[in-house]
Amino acid sequence: MKLEIVQAGDPVLRQVARPLHRDEIISKDLQQTIADMLETLRLAPGVGLAAPQIGLDVQLAIIEDREQYQNSWTKEQLLARGRVPINFHVLINPELEVPAGETVEFFEGCLSVAGYTAEVARHSRVRVRYLDERGDPQSVEAKGWYARILQHEIDHLNGTLYIDRMNSRTFMTLQNYIDRWRNKENSTGCLSGS
């Protein structure tokens, strides 16, 4: 079932989500929520969706960056972002670790700030420990676009939106970005001449 994605201004997006307990994780209700979130994510389409974005104040997020989402990008743009397909997976009660290293600026959007984008500096590498949809402990080391998606979704679980981290002078409509700026980005993702 497609779920409604709440938009900026809804109080649930600014709350710190509560951790889930094992009995909640394996419940039929949560398993159905995960399935509904995946359908919603694919219909949007998007690469990540956190429970607060559907009005739930729990530490649950899903990620999937499908190959077809990357068809409109050039090989150079994909390489600059470190963007590769990411299989669907569930993150419950994630803990983000940021090793020392560089940050990279690229444009980001959000299903809860529909129709807009801005440059956001994110760490280029991260580690995340989390529970999967069965409640089993997992960990991942991610780089590039995958690291960016993880940081974005975990921010949602902590009441933070990308607009809190954005370079405000780059904030624009998504259509303006596509029409005027997307092909003028340099290899770092920043606008040439900005």
SULCOR-V313040 format. One record per residue. N is the residue number from 1. RES is the residue in one small letter. NEAR is the number of other ideal C-beta (glycine too) atoms within 8 Angstrom. Layout:
BEGIN
n res near
N RES NEAR
N RES NEAR
END
This chain:
BEGIN
n res near
1 m 4
2 k 6
3 l 9
4 e 5
5 i 12
6 v 11
7 q 8
8 a 8
9 g 4
10 d 9
11 p 5
12 v 10
13 l 14
14 r 5
15 q 9
16 v 6
17 a 16
18 r 7
19 p 7
20 l 12
21 h 6
22 r 6
23 d 6
24 e 9
25 i 13
26 i 9
27 s 8
28 k 5
29 d 6
30 l 13
31 q 10
32 q 8
33 t 12
34 i 12
35 a 8
36 d 12
37 m 14
38 l 11
39 e 11
40 t 13
41 l 14
42 r 9
43 l 7
44 a 9
45 p 7
46 g 7
47 v 9
48 g 12
49 l 14
50 a 11
51 a 14
52 p 15
53 q 12
54 i 14
55 g 8
56 l 10
57 d 8
58 v 10
59 q 12
60 l 17
61 a 15
62 i 14
63 i 14
64 e 13
65 d 13
66 r 9
67 e 6
68 q 5
69 y 8
70 q 11
71 n 6
72 s 3
73 w 9
74 t 5
75 k 6
76 e 7
77 q 10
78 l 11
79 l 7
80 a 9
81 r 12
82 g 11
83 r 11
84 v 9
85 p 7
86 i 10
87 n 5
88 f 7
89 h 9
90 v 10
91 l 15
92 i 13
93 n 8
94 p 14
95 e 7
96 l 10
97 e 8
98 v 8
99 p 8
100 a 2
101 g 8
102 e 5
103 t 8
104 v 9
105 e 11
106 f 10
107 f 11
108 e 13
109 g 9
110 c 11
111 l 10
112 s 13
113 v 12
114 a 8
115 g 6
116 y 12
117 t 10
118 a 14
119 e 13
120 v 13
121 a 8
122 r 14
123 h 11
124 s 11
125 r 11
126 v 14
127 r 12
128 v 14
129 r 9
130 y 13
131 l 11
132 d 11
133 e 9
134 r 6
135 g 9
136 d 6
137 p 6
138 q 8
139 s 8
140 v 8
141 e 7
142 a 11
143 k 9
144 g 11
145 w 10
146 y 14
147 a 15
148 r 13
149 i 13
150 l 16
151 q 12
152 h 13
153 e 15
154 i 13
155 d 12
156 h 16
157 l 15
158 n 8
159 g 10
160 t 7
161 l 11
162 y 13
163 i 11
164 d 7
165 r 9
166 m 12
167 n 10
168 s 6
169 r 5
170 t 11
171 f 10
172 m 10
173 t 8
174 l 10
175 q 7
176 n 9
177 y 12
178 i 8
179 d 6
180 r 7
181 w 11
182 r 7
183 n 4
184 k 8
185 e 13
186 n 7
187 s 6
188 t 8
189 g 12
190 c 9
191 l 10
192 s 7
193 g 4
194 s 6
END
